[in-house]
């Protein structure tokens, strides 16, 4: 009798060479935790860059609208990274700034900052550096402030602004005379190709 019952029992050994379900769950959990830690940092890095370009181009578009709707000349003022010789204590505060943009108006023969909150001075961090402004003549301005007039008839002056992002990525913001929204282009461009 023992042999009849004993003959039906066999030991089955499987050697599939794979991972168990528990091992897979643990590895996926560890990767998920690492991804949750790293993703916000990467997202913040890219969203800050995108946000700075949105601020710059948005302010230019608002300047265009404000000039047209209020029938006045607005000056989109680009404050370059280097202040230059005119940046001294004797100057007005509106010109004593660096690495930012603002909109100025002429009131009683003097430049004053726009009274609209959306057109007031915005300073950029060191990861978004306004390096130079290129005029259509090819002249490059690397110091001080550059005033770009937006006229009440719906146009501005042509300029290209070169921006260095995170110390290595070169970008250009191109303001075209009759186009409301500036164009953001990867790399430094100039007027040579035209």
C-alpha positions in Angstrom: 0.0 0.0 0.0 2.8 2.4 0.8 4.1 2.0 -2.7 0.9 2.8 -4.4 0.4 6.0 -2.5 4.1 6.9 -2.6 4.5 6.4 -6.3 2.1 9.3 -7.1 4.1 11.9 -5.2 7.0 13.5 -7.1 9.0 16.5 -6.3 8.9 19.1 -9.0 11.8 21.6 -9.1 11.4 24.6 -11.4 14.4 26.7 -12.3 13.1 29.5 -14.5 16.0 31.8 -13.8 13.7 34.9 -13.4 12.8 37.2 -10.6 10.1 36.6 -8.1 7.1 38.8 -7.9 8.3 40.3 -4.6 11.7 41.2 -6.1 10.1 42.9 -9.0 7.7 44.9 -6.8 10.6 46.1 -4.6 12.7 47.2 -7.6 9.7 49.1 -9.1 9.0 50.8 -5.7 12.7 51.9 -5.4 12.7 53.3 -9.0 9.4 55.1 -8.4 10.7 56.7 -5.3 13.8 57.9 -7.1 11.7 59.2 -10.0 9.5 61.1 -7.6 12.6 62.8 -6.1 14.3 63.6 -9.4 11.2 64.7 -11.5 10.3 67.9 -9.6 13.9 69.2 -9.9 14.0 68.6 -13.7 10.5 70.1 -14.1 11.5 73.1 -12.1 14.6 73.6 -14.2 12.7 73.5 -17.5 9.6 75.4 -16.3 11.8 78.3 -15.0 13.4 78.6 -18.4 10.0 78.5 -20.1 8.5 80.9 -17.6 11.3 83.5 -18.2 10.8 83.4 -21.9 7.0 83.7 -21.4 7.6 86.7 -19.2 9.8 88.4 -21.7 7.6 87.7 -24.8 4.4 88.4 -22.8 5.7 91.8 -21.7 6.7 92.7 -25.3 3.2 91.7 -26.5 1.5 93.7 -23.7 3.7 96.7 -24.5 2.6 96.5 -28.2 -1.1 96.4 -27.1 -0.7 99.2 -24.5 0.9 101.5 -27.1 -1.8 100.9 -29.6 -4.8 101.1 -27.3 -3.6 104.1 -25.3 -2.2 105.9 -28.4 1.2 106.5 -26.8 4.8 105.4 -27.3 6.0 102.9 -24.8 9.7 101.9 -24.4 10.4 98.3 -23.7 13.6 98.7 -21.7 16.1 95.8 -21.8 18.4 96.1 -18.8 21.5 94.1 -19.8 23.6 92.1 -17.4 26.4 94.7 -17.4 25.3 98.1 -16.4 27.9 100.1 -18.3 29.3 103.6 -17.6 26.0 105.3 -17.4 24.9 103.1 -14.5 25.8 105.4 -11.6 24.3 106.7 -8.5 23.3 109.9 -10.2 21.0 108.1 -12.7 17.3 107.6 -12.1 16.4 104.2 -10.6 14.7 103.2 -13.8 18.1 103.0 -15.5 20.0 101.7 -12.5 19.0 98.0 -13.0 20.5 94.9 -14.5 19.3 91.7 -16.2 15.7 92.5 -16.5 13.0 94.2 -18.5 10.6 97.1 -17.8 8.3 99.4 -19.8 9.0 103.2 -19.6 6.9 106.1 -20.6 7.9 109.8 -21.1 6.0 112.0 -18.7 6.9 115.7 -18.5 10.1 115.1 -20.5 11.3 112.3 -18.1 11.3 108.5 -18.3 9.1 107.0 -15.7 8.0 103.4 -15.2 4.7 102.4 -16.5 1.8 102.6 -14.1 0.4 99.2 -15.2 1.4 96.4 -12.9 1.9 93.9 -15.8 4.5 96.3 -17.4 6.6 97.0 -14.3 10.3 95.9 -13.9 10.9 92.1 -13.9 14.4 90.9 -12.9 15.7 87.6 -14.1 17.8 85.2 -12.1 21.4 84.4 -12.9 20.3 81.3 -14.9 18.7 83.6 -17.5 21.2 86.2 -18.5 20.4 89.0 -21.1 23.8 89.3 -22.8 23.4 91.7 -25.7 21.0 93.4 -28.1 21.7 93.3 -31.8 20.3 96.2 -34.0 19.5 95.7 -37.7 22.7 97.6 -38.6 24.7 94.9 -36.9 25.6 97.0 -33.9 25.8 94.9 -30.7 25.0 96.6 -27.4 26.4 94.6 -24.4 26.3 97.2 -21.5 23.6 99.4 -20.0 20.0 99.7 -21.1 18.4 99.5 -24.5 15.1 101.2 -25.1 13.0 99.6 -27.8 10.2 102.0 -28.8 6.7 100.7 -29.4 4.7 103.2 -31.4 1.0 103.9 -31.2 0.5 102.9 -34.8 1.2 99.3 -34.0 4.9 98.7 -34.7 8.3 98.7 -33.0 11.9 98.7 -33.9 13.6 95.4 -35.1 16.0 94.0 -32.6 17.4 90.6 -31.6 18.1 89.9 -27.9 20.7 87.2 -27.0 20.0 85.3 -23.8 22.3 82.8 -22.1 20.4 80.1 -20.2 22.0 78.1 -17.4 25.5 79.4 -18.5 25.6 77.3 -21.7 22.4 77.4 -23.8 22.2 80.2 -26.2 18.9 81.6 -27.3 17.7 84.6 -29.3 14.5 86.6 -28.9 13.6 88.3 -32.1 11.4 91.4 -32.1 10.0 92.1 -35.6 8.7 95.5 -36.5 5.1 94.6 -37.3 4.7 91.3 -35.3 3.1 91.5 -31.9 4.7 88.4 -30.3 8.5 88.1 -30.3 9.9 84.9 -31.6 12.2 82.7 -29.5 14.9 80.9 -31.5 17.5 78.4 -30.2 21.1 79.6 -30.8 22.4 83.1 -31.4 21.2 84.7 -34.6 22.0 87.9 -36.3 21.0 90.0 -39.3 23.8 88.8 -41.5 21.7 86.2 -43.3 19.1 88.8 -44.5 
